[in-house]
Amino acid sequence: MTSAFPTFSDTTLRPAEQPTLYFIGVTTGSSSVQRVFPLWAEALGLEDARLQGIDLPIHADRDAYRRVVEFIAADPLSRGALVTTHKIDLYQAARDLFDVRDPLSSLMGETSCISKSELGLLCHAKDPISSALALRAFVPNGHWAGSDAEVCCLGAGGSTLAISWYLTRESHGADRPSRVVVTNRSAARLEHAREFHESLGVDVPFEYVLAPEPTVNDEVVARLGPGSLVVNATGLGKDAPGSPVTDGVVFPQDGFAWELNYRGDLRFLAQAGAQEESRLRHVEDGWTYFLHGWTQVIGEVFHREIATSGPEFEQLSDLARSVR
């Protein structure tokens, strides 16, 4: 069991010599998964499995995405990939290369997982599943029912689409936010989010705010009602330093703050933590989200059922924490 994390510029994408899961991201070499994966592989009976990272710049060229997907498709021991940061861009650049796109991938317009089966090359959107599992771990069941609590997603990428899809599903009945606000520095991404939400046909109102500066996000967060959830889904704090809000931000009373990152400078997490006793009910980092995101993909790629709770999941969590 070995791990290697070359950048896209210096890897030749040579044929794998053992079953290989690729990690397509931006700074994969600094991820905790470099130390975690060998422990997980052993615990799951995947002793021959290897993890290899591929770093691509944010919003990489279309040809780069297609080259990676074509390589995985053609190489027998390249079993699949976990995709982070590039989920929407990779899907848009290479969706025609997949033999099967799962319903959530088609709905979300992204892929966070690439796998193979007798059907050929498949793409999946695992974020709706992993974000739901992570949310249920810290937001109490019934929290949204009978309240004016809202959700503010800072960032309009794939994670925001997944989180907002899950929280506004009609199957939740009254246990849904009173409103969802999405902010982003790019107008194009906001429009993509708007089109996605309109396609859902749900009756929860959405608002879209162009936020070129953190102070705009401060203003949006300050208007949220008690019990609201604020999510940093921008990648700031991991893929790039900083935070989408300033140190002067005022979080909602009795609310929740969720930093989707679990590594990096995590400035948003520190800003929220400074208000946990005075205003916020709970501050969550991205660790549980990380666990579910990876175990969902590993299970899909290696065709191995992995529990989402209970002894097996706790064992995987403990192994990850041991080298965090």
ROTISE-159671 format. One line per 3 residues: number of its first residue (from 1); for each residue x, y negated, z negated of C-alpha. Coordinates in Angstrom, 2 decimals. Layout:
# residues N
NUM = X,Y,Z | ...
//
This chain:
# residues 324
1 = 0.00,0.00,0.00 | 1.66,-3.18,1.17 | 0.56,-6.74,1.82
4 = 1.91,-9.14,4.41 | 0.64,-12.63,5.10 | 2.14,-14.01,8.32
7 = 0.81,-17.15,9.91 | -0.81,-16.90,13.30 | 2.09,-18.79,14.87
10 = 4.70,-16.23,13.83 | 2.76,-12.98,14.04 | 2.68,-10.98,17.25
13 = -0.42,-9.05,16.18 | 1.41,-5.77,16.61 | -0.60,-2.53,16.51
16 = -1.26,-1.49,12.91 | 0.58,1.58,11.62 | -1.94,2.29,8.86
19 = -5.60,1.33,8.25 | -5.50,-2.46,8.07 | -7.93,-5.10,6.85
22 = -7.11,-8.61,8.07 | -7.68,-11.74,6.02 | -8.35,-14.64,8.39
25 = -7.99,-17.94,6.55 | -5.88,-21.04,6.14 | -3.51,-20.35,3.23
28 = -3.91,-16.61,2.75 | -0.45,-16.13,1.27 | -1.37,-17.95,-1.94
31 = -4.57,-15.99,-2.48 | -4.88,-13.76,-5.55 | -6.04,-11.00,-3.24
34 = -2.42,-10.43,-2.22 | -1.88,-8.84,-5.65 | -5.41,-7.58,-6.16
37 = -5.99,-5.59,-2.98 | -3.46,-2.80,-3.67 | -5.08,-2.20,-7.07
40 = -8.56,-2.15,-5.56 | -7.46,0.15,-2.75 | -6.11,2.67,-5.23
43 = -9.22,2.50,-7.44 | -11.50,2.96,-4.43 | -9.55,5.85,-2.95
46 = -8.22,3.78,-0.06 | -4.56,4.40,-0.84 | -3.39,4.09,2.77
49 = -5.16,0.79,3.36 | -3.14,-2.34,4.05 | -4.08,-6.01,3.87
52 = -2.61,-8.52,6.31 | -3.32,-12.22,6.37 | -3.64,-14.42,9.43
55 = -3.46,-18.17,8.85 | -5.15,-20.44,11.35 | -5.50,-24.23,11.14
58 = -8.94,-25.54,10.27 | -11.01,-25.81,13.49 | -8.41,-23.87,15.46
61 = -8.48,-23.57,19.24 | -11.13,-21.30,20.70 | -8.47,-19.14,22.34
64 = -6.82,-18.44,19.00 | -10.04,-17.07,17.53 | -10.69,-14.96,20.60
67 = -7.16,-13.57,20.63 | -7.50,-12.37,17.03 | -10.90,-10.76,17.62
70 = -9.76,-9.08,20.83 | -6.73,-7.66,19.05 | -8.80,-6.19,16.21
73 = -11.24,-4.71,18.71 | -8.52,-3.00,20.75 | -6.25,-1.71,17.97
76 = -7.35,1.66,16.52 | -5.98,1.19,12.98 | -7.10,-2.43,12.70
79 = -10.32,-1.68,10.86 | -11.77,-5.15,10.49 | -11.41,-8.51,8.79
82 = -12.64,-10.85,6.10 | -13.10,-14.35,7.48 | -12.98,-17.43,5.28
85 = -13.07,-21.14,6.24 | -13.34,-20.20,9.95 | -16.69,-18.38,9.68
88 = -18.68,-20.73,11.94 | -15.86,-21.62,14.34 | -14.87,-17.99,14.90
91 = -18.46,-16.95,15.52 | -19.03,-19.74,18.02 | -15.78,-18.99,19.84
94 = -16.04,-15.20,19.97 | -19.63,-14.07,19.43 | -19.79,-12.58,22.93
97 = -16.95,-10.23,22.01 | -19.05,-8.39,19.41 | -21.09,-5.35,20.39
100 = -23.44,-5.88,17.43 | -24.25,-9.01,15.44 | -26.16,-8.31,12.24
103 = -29.40,-10.28,11.67 | -27.88,-12.56,9.02 | -24.90,-13.33,11.25
106 = -27.22,-14.34,14.08 | -29.36,-16.37,11.67 | -26.44,-18.14,10.01
109 = -24.43,-18.60,13.20 | -21.29,-17.32,11.51 | -19.30,-14.24,10.64
112 = -17.49,-13.58,7.38 | -16.84,-9.91,8.14 | -15.68,-7.99,11.18
115 = -15.99,-4.20,11.15 | -16.04,-1.20,13.49 | -18.36,1.78,13.83
118 = -19.61,4.15,16.48 | -21.60,1.15,17.76 | -18.39,-0.75,18.56
121 = -17.22,-4.07,17.11 | -19.64,-5.61,14.60 | -19.87,-9.00,12.92
124 = -21.66,-9.63,9.66 | -22.60,-12.60,7.50 | -21.90,-11.50,3.94
127 = -22.10,-14.93,2.31 | -25.90,-14.80,1.80 | -25.42,-11.58,-0.17
130 = -22.31,-12.55,-2.15 | -23.60,-16.05,-2.96 | -26.91,-14.61,-4.19
133 = -25.09,-12.16,-6.44 | -22.85,-14.93,-7.80 | -25.74,-17.35,-8.38
136 = -27.77,-14.78,-10.29 | -24.83,-14.36,-12.66 | -25.02,-17.93,-14.02
139 = -28.37,-19.54,-13.07 | -31.10,-17.99,-15.24 | -34.00,-16.27,-13.55
142 = -36.96,-18.66,-13.41 | -34.79,-21.77,-13.78 | -36.32,-23.61,-10.82
145 = -39.97,-22.79,-11.53 | -41.98,-25.62,-13.05 | -39.13,-28.16,-12.89
148 = -37.90,-30.92,-10.61 | -34.37,-29.51,-10.53 | -32.62,-29.93,-7.18
151 = -29.59,-28.58,-5.36 | -26.81,-30.68,-3.88 | -24.36,-28.91,-1.59
154 = -21.27,-30.96,-0.88 | -20.19,-29.67,2.52 | -22.28,-28.32,5.39
157 = -20.35,-25.19,6.31 | -21.26,-21.53,6.15 | -21.34,-21.28,2.36
160 = -23.90,-24.07,2.14 | -26.10,-22.41,4.75 | -25.96,-19.13,2.83
163 = -26.68,-20.69,-0.56 | -29.52,-22.86,0.71 | -31.06,-19.93,2.60
166 = -31.08,-17.79,-0.51 | -32.40,-20.44,-2.90 | -35.28,-21.52,-0.64
169 = -36.58,-18.10,0.41 | -40.36,-17.95,0.20 | -40.11,-14.59,-1.56
172 = -38.93,-16.49,-4.66 | -42.34,-18.13,-4.97 | -42.25,-21.05,-7.41
175 = -38.69,-20.27,-8.51 | -37.13,-22.55,-5.90 | -35.44,-25.98,-6.07
178 = -37.65,-29.02,-5.59 | -35.23,-30.35,-2.95 | -31.91,-29.50,-1.30
181 = -29.46,-32.26,-0.40 | -26.55,-31.54,1.95 | -23.68,-33.98,2.40
184 = -20.78,-33.80,4.82 | -18.04,-35.93,6.36 | -18.99,-34.74,9.86
187 = -22.29,-35.72,11.47 | -22.09,-32.72,13.81 | -21.98,-30.25,10.92
190 = -24.92,-32.01,9.26 | -26.93,-31.68,12.45 | -26.06,-27.99,12.63
193 = -27.30,-27.57,9.06 | -30.50,-29.45,9.89 | -31.20,-27.21,12.88
196 = -30.55,-24.13,10.77 | -32.91,-25.22,7.99 | -35.63,-26.15,10.46
199 = -35.40,-22.66,11.92 | -36.18,-21.18,8.51 | -39.62,-22.80,8.35
202 = -39.62,-23.07,4.55 | -41.54,-25.74,2.66 | -38.67,-26.92,0.44
205 = -37.62,-30.43,1.55 | -34.07,-31.00,2.78 | -32.07,-34.22,2.95
208 = -28.86,-34.78,4.90 | -26.33,-37.45,3.94 | -23.26,-38.46,5.93
211 = -20.55,-38.91,3.31 | -17.27,-40.12,4.81 | -16.05,-41.20,1.38
214 = -16.29,-39.51,-2.07 | -18.14,-42.51,-3.46 | -21.12,-41.63,-1.25
217 = -21.22,-38.17,-2.84 | -21.06,-39.84,-6.26 | -24.21,-41.79,-5.43
220 = -26.03,-38.66,-4.24 | -25.10,-36.67,-7.35 | -26.12,-39.54,-9.64
223 = -29.67,-39.45,-8.23 | -30.22,-35.74,-8.99 | -32.78,-34.78,-11.60
226 = -32.13,-32.88,-14.83 | -31.21,-29.23,-14.40 | -29.89,-29.69,-10.86
229 = -27.07,-27.70,-9.29 | -24.07,-29.37,-7.62 | -21.90,-27.17,-5.39
232 = -18.47,-27.98,-4.03 | -18.61,-26.18,-0.70 | -16.14,-28.45,1.08
235 = -12.93,-26.46,0.71 | -11.32,-29.46,-1.00 | -9.36,-28.17,-3.93
238 = -8.22,-25.07,-2.03 | -7.71,-25.56,1.72 | -6.73,-29.18,1.06
241 = -6.06,-31.02,-2.20 | -8.63,-33.29,-3.78 | -12.33,-33.35,-4.53
244 = -15.48,-34.46,-2.69 | -16.36,-36.72,-5.66 | -14.43,-39.30,-7.67
247 = -13.55,-39.16,-11.36 | -16.42,-41.58,-11.90 | -19.10,-39.10,-10.80
250 = -22.02,-38.56,-13.19 | -23.33,-34.99,-13.08 | -27.01,-34.20,-13.73
253 = -28.12,-33.80,-17.32 | -28.44,-30.13,-18.33 | -27.35,-29.22,-14.82
256 = -24.93,-26.79,-13.23 | -21.71,-27.42,-11.32 | -20.32,-24.70,-9.07
259 = -16.81,-24.87,-7.66 | -16.70,-22.25,-4.91 | -12.91,-22.21,-5.02
262 = -11.00,-20.16,-7.56 | -7.46,-21.30,-6.62 | -5.81,-24.54,-5.60
265 = -5.76,-27.81,-7.50 | -9.48,-27.35,-8.40 | -9.99,-31.04,-9.10
268 = -13.80,-30.76,-8.80 | -13.76,-28.02,-11.44 | -11.79,-30.28,-13.79
271 = -14.15,-33.20,-13.14 | -17.15,-31.04,-13.94 | -15.46,-29.46,-16.94
274 = -14.93,-32.91,-18.46 | -18.74,-33.29,-18.59 | -19.68,-29.75,-19.63
277 = -20.40,-30.62,-23.24 | -21.86,-34.08,-22.68 | -24.04,-33.47,-19.61
280 = -23.70,-30.16,-17.82 | -25.25,-26.92,-19.05 | -22.71,-24.75,-17.26
283 = -19.64,-25.06,-15.02 | -18.82,-22.11,-12.78 | -15.70,-21.49,-10.75
286 = -15.46,-19.30,-7.65 | -14.11,-16.15,-9.28 | -17.30,-14.06,-9.31
289 = -18.10,-15.32,-5.80 | -14.61,-14.20,-4.75 | -15.17,-10.72,-6.22
292 = -18.49,-10.17,-4.48 | -17.25,-11.66,-1.23 | -14.31,-9.30,-1.04
295 = -16.01,-6.14,-2.30 | -18.88,-6.62,0.15 | -16.43,-6.83,3.04
298 = -14.19,-3.97,1.87 | -17.24,-1.75,1.55 | -18.40,-2.63,5.07
301 = -15.02,-2.29,6.76 | -14.03,0.99,5.12 | -17.58,2.40,5.03
304 = -17.40,2.76,1.25 | -20.37,2.05,-1.03 | -19.22,-0.36,-3.77
307 = -21.38,-1.21,-6.77 | -22.38,-4.85,-7.36 | -22.65,-4.35,-11.13
310 = -21.96,-1.71,-13.74 | -18.77,0.24,-14.55 | -17.27,0.35,-11.05
313 = -17.73,-3.37,-10.44 | -16.41,-4.19,-13.91 | -13.35,-2.05,-13.25
316 = -12.65,-3.95,-10.03 | -13.18,-7.24,-11.87 | -10.77,-6.21,-14.65
319 = -8.14,-5.14,-12.15 | -8.42,-8.51,-10.38 | -8.20,-10.44,-13.64
322 = -5.10,-8.50,-14.66 | -3.11,-10.17,-11.90 | -5.05,-13.42,-11.56
//
